[in-house]
Amino acid sequence: MKKWGIVGGGVMGMTLALRLAQKGHKVTLYEAASDMGGLASAWKLDDFVWDKFYHVILMSDFQTRTILEELGLDNKMEWVETKTGFYTDGKLYSMSNTIEFLSFPPLNLIDKFRLGLTIFVASRIKNWQRLERIPVSKWLTRWSGKGTYNKIWLPLLRAKLGDSYTETSAAFIWATIQRMYAARRSGLKKEMFGYVKGGYAAIIEAFVSKLDELGVEVKTGYRATEVLNNGQSPSVRFDNGTEAHFDHIAITLPSTVAASLCKGLTIDETTKLSNIKYLGVICASIVLDKPISPYYVTNITDTWVPFTGVIEMSALVDRKYFNGHSLIYLPKYLTPDDPLFRASDEEIRNLFLGSLSKMYPQIKPENVKHVAVARAKNVFALSTIAYSKGLPSIQTTIPGVSIVNSSHITNGTLNVNETIQVAENFIKNLD
């Protein structure tokens, strides 16, 4: 039995704690915030509690579904057939089936064929590593043509990645298409998305309860300030003045944060960790007294819209969990140094609500019941050219210290399922 310290109480940190405790190790899990969950945490919106950032479970998310079964939540899953919208040239279109795709006005027949071919080709590619050598814009233009690229792909890339799309490899769009393609059942080809009754608040609560049952010590309000090894054992120091020693420490924080936290890394390690580029997100949660559309997700290509897309969670989740209201997420992905991060909640509220009412004129100020703004500066690592080649080893040169986080998702997109997979692979490699 070893004594483990885990820094970071998100889903990855909790998964590591779960598996290590199941193997008989003594585990202490530290989280800087007052609540567990990280990006999967929940908060109060008006008169109900739901996720701070939007999440969905796919039928192909086997790692997540395995964890839910272990937590006794598999019987609380709800599966729903969802629809997809597309907002372009100031108009809202449905893009939920083949007929709607073929009748999509902004693209001519040839453009539609090439767009469909691009998605089909990406869904069949197995050797994703070779796509890391190709800029995403070059690969999409090659398969979709300039017309489709400029009308569809480029606005979507800018919405999701900002100007960072110029540094991003084709592996990014491959991973995105792979995940969404897996969401469709064979035969009917319907999008079946799922959620747990009670949202991630219920999942995190059950997770913490399971960890407590296994003897894991969970400590919230502990912000790590330094991780080092003085020659005897690795230790972590916290902003409350305490210090704890372990046989092994696993840091699940973003790579850039981990680089500044760990004392004793080599120059090469520090450089590789610091060179990983992250995108952050500002996400407004809007509670309305009525739905705005039948679409779970509405993709946006019009560049005047300040948010990435419209996620109508109440098109997926039964509105009874929102006390009869509708819940809309408006995310905006941007670099950590973007000036918008310095804007006040009121400024973001006014900017986002103004644009939402322009897109959906039926929404009036009296329909808005609650607005909350969530921010996170280091959400997902950009899949830059030759990304996986530049990743540092999980095991650092500091004896007993590992850095394992979502940057190690090399052949997928950031989501809870991929996060759990990274944690599971880490545990397997310990054996």
N, C-alpha and C positions, 0 to 999 in steps of 0.2 A: 504494500500500500504506500502511495506517495501523497504528499501534501501539495495540492494544486491551488493556485490563485488565478482567477480569471478576471480580467479588467474589461468591463463593458457588458451591460446587462440587456443587450438586444437579443433577438432570436438566436443569433449565432452563439453568443455567450451562454445562453440558457441551454442550448443544445449540447454544447461542450460539457457543461456542468452535469447535465442529465446522463450523458454517456460515460463520463469519468466516474460519477457516483455509482452507476450500475456496475462498473468494473471494480468497485470496492475502494476507490480512492477517497481521501478526505478533501472536500472542495469548498472554497470560499469564493463567492461571486460578488464583485463590486460594481455598482452603478452610480454615476455621478448625479443623475437626476433623482427626484424624490419618488419616482415610479419606475418600474421595470418596463422593458419592451422596446426602447429605442425608437426607431422609425415605425415600429408596429404598436406603439403605445396609443392609448385612447384618452379622450377628454370629454367634458360636458359641453354639449351644444344645445342651447336653449334649455329644454326640459328632458333631454335624454343624453345617454353616453354612447359615443361611437368613435371610430378610428380617427386619429389626428391627420393621417395621410391615407389616401385611398388604397385599398387592397382587394384582390379577388383571387379565388382559388380555382384552378383549372382541373379538369378531370385527369389530366396527365401529370399533375403535381403529386407524384407518388411519395416523395420524401415528406412533404407537408401532411399528406393524408395518413402516412404511417405514424407521425408524431401525434396527430389528432386522435388516432385510434388508441395510442398508448395513454393519452390523457383522458380517455373516455368521452371524447367529444364527437366521435364519428357518427353517432346517432342524432347529433344536433346540426348536421349539414343539410343545407337546402340547395338544390340544383335548379337553375332557371335557364331557359333559352332566351338569349339576349339579342338585341338588334344594334346595328352600327349606323351612325349618321356621318355625313360629310358636309362641312360648311365651306363653300367656295363661291367666289364672285358675289358675295352678299346673299346667297341662297342656301337653304338647308335641304339636303338630299338624303334619301335612305340608300344605304349600301349593304343590305343585309342578306342578299341572295344573288344568284347569277343573273336573273332577269333585271334586277335593279342595276347591277353592274353594267350590263349591256346597254341599258337605256340612260346611263350617266351622261348628261349633256356636255360637260366641259371637255370630254375626250372623244375624238372620232374613233371609228371602228378599228383602224390600224393601231392607234395609241392604246386602245383597250386590250387588243390582242397582245401587244408587247408588254403591257403592265401585267397581264395575267401570266405571260410566259416568264417574266422576271420572278414573280412569286413562286411559280411552279419549279423553276430551275433552282432557286434558293432552297426550296423545301427538300430537294433531292440531293443537294451537295453534302458530302460527308467529310471531306478534307477541308475543314474550316481554316486550318492554319495558313493555307495558301492565300486565303482572302485577306489575311492580316497584312499582306504585302501590297494590297491594292487600295487606293483611296476610294471611299464609298461613292463619291460623286462620279469617278471614272467608271466604276463597275456598273452603277445604275444607268448611266448614260449609254454604256455599251449595250445593255440588254433592253432597256426601255425606250431608248431614243431621246433626242433632245427635247422634243415636244412634251412627252410624258414626264421627263425629269423636271423640266422647268415649271410645269403646271401642277404636278403632284408631289414628286419626291423632294425637290429643293425646298418648297415651303414647309413640308413636314420635318425635314432635317433641321431647318433653321428653328422651327418651333420647339423641337426636342433638344437640340444641341447648341443653339445659338451660332455664333461664328466658329465654334469649335468643330463644326462639321467638316471644315477644311483639313483638320488633322486626324479625322476619324477614318478607320479602315472599313472595308466592306464586310468584315466579320460582324460589325454592329448590326447592319440590316439583316444579315443572315440569321443572327441569333434572334432578332425580333420576329422575323417571319417564322422561324422554327417553332418558337413558343406559341404563337397564335395559330399556326397550322395544326399543332398538336391539340389545340383546344377544340377542334372540330371532330365530331364523331364520324367514323367511317359510315358510308351509306347515306344517311340523311344530311351529313355535312352541316349540322347545326352547331352554333356556338352555345355550349353549355358551361356556364360559369357558376361558381358556388360560393357560399359564405356560411359561417357558423352563426347560429342564433346568438345574438349578443355581441357579435363582431369580435375584434381582437382583444377587447377588454375581457371577454369570457375565456379566450385562449390563454392570455397572459396570466389570468387569475388561476386557471387550472394548472398551468406550467409551474408557477411559483409554488402552488400547493404540492405538486408532485416532487419538486426539488426538496421542499421541506420534509416530505415523507421519507426521502432518501438520505436525509441528514446534511444536505447542502446548506451552508450558512450564507444567506443572502443579505447584503448590506447596501442600502441605498443612501444617497447623500455623501458618497465617498468619491471625490474627484482625484484621480491619480495625478501626481506632479512629477514623479521620477521613478524609473525602473532601472535597477542596476544589480551588479553582482560584485560584492566586496572581496571575493576570493573564497568565501565559505558557502554561501547560498544566495540565490536571487531574492531581491526584496523589492517591495513597492512602497513608496511614500505618498501620503495623501495631504490634501490642503488643510485638513483638520489637525495636522501635526503628528498623526500616527504613522507607524511603519510596520509592515508585516513581512515575515520571511517564509519562503516556501521551497519545496524541492523543484517545482517548475511553475513558471508563470506564462499564461497565454494572454496576449493582448489582442482584443478584437476591434480596437478603435481604427479609424481611417489611417492609412499609411503615413500621410503627412503629419498627423498628430502623433503617431507612434514614433516617428523619426525624432521628434523633439523630446519625446518622453524618455526614450532609452539612452542611457549614458554608457558609452563603451562600444558602440557600433563602429564598424570600420567606415572609412570614407566612402568606399564603394557601396556599402549597404545604405548609408545615409543618403547618398546621391540617388540611388535607385528608388528608395522610398519617397524621397522628396520630389522626384520627377514624375510620379504618378499624378495625373491631372484629374481632378474631380469636378463634377457639376453639382450644384446645389439646387434647391427648389424652394419657392415660395408658393404655398398652397392655401387658397381661401376656401373655407367651408361655408356654404350658403344654405341656410334653412328657409324654405319657401312654404307657403300655405297651399301650393298646388304644383303639379309636375309641369315641366316645360317641353318635354318631348318623350317619345317612346324609346329613345336610344340610351343604352348604358354608356357608350362612348361616342362622342362626336369629334371627329378629326377636323382640324381647321387649317386651311391653306391661305386664307386672307391675312396678309402681313400686318394689317392695322390692329388686329386683335392682340391684346397684351398677354394673354395666357395661351398655354400650349393646346388645350383641348377642354371639352366639357364632359365631366364624368358625372352622370346622373345616377347616383348610387341607389336611389329609390326606384329606378327602372330594373334593378336587380333584387334589392332587399325589400321585403314586405314592409310597407309604410307603417304598419302597426308598431314596428320597432323604433320608428321616429315619431310616435304619437300622432300618426296621421299626416305628418308633414312630408315634404320632399327634401332630400339632401343632395346638394350639388357641390362637386369639387372643381375648383378652377386652378390647375397647377401652372406654374411658370418655371421652367428649368433655365438656370443661368450659372455663370461662373461665380465662385465664392467672393470675388472682389467686385461684383457688379454693384453699381450705385443703388439699385432697387432694394438691396438688403438694408440700406440705411433709411429707407422710407418708413414712415410711421404706418401702423396698422390702418389708421383712418385714411391715409393717402392711398394705400393699396386697395382698401375697401371701395373708395370712390372710383378709382381707376377701373377696377374689375367689374363692379356693378354697372358702371356707365356703359362699358362695352357689352356686358351681358344683356342689358335692356335694349341695346341697339340691335343685337342679334335676334333677340326674342322680344319684340315690341309689346307682347301681351303681359310682360312682367312689369308691374308698377311698384313704386316704393312701399305701398301698403301690403304687398305680397311678401316682402322680406321680413322674416321673423327674427333672424339672428345671423351674424357674420363673425367668423373667427379666422385669424390668420396664423398659420404655422410656417416656420422657417427651419431649414436645415442646410448648412453650407457645404457639407461633404456627404452627398447622397450616393452617387455611383461614379466609378472610375471610367474615364473615357477609353474606349477601345481604339487607341492610337495605332499608327503603323508599327508593325512588329511588336505589338504590345506584350504578348506572352514571353517573348525573348528577353525583355528587360525587367521582368519581375524578379525581385530578390527572393531568396529561399525563405520558406516559412520559419525554419530553424535558424535563429540568428547566431552570430559568433559570441554573443554573451551567454555563457553557460547557463542552461536551464530556462532561457527566455525564448518564446516563440511569438511571432506576429502573424496572426491568421485573421483575415477579414474579407470583405466582399470584393476587394481588388483581385482576389484569387479566382473569381468567376471568369474564366477565360473563354469558355465556349457557350455562353448564355447571357441573358440580360439580368439586371438586378431585380430579384423578386425573392419572396420568402423561401420558396422551394429551392432555388439555387443557393441561397445562404445556408440552408440546412445541409445541402449536399456538400458544400465546402467543409462544414464542421464534421460531417460523417467521414469524409475522406481523411481529414486530419487524425481522427481517432483510429481509423484503420491503419494508418501509417505508423502509429505508435506500437502496434503489435509486432 
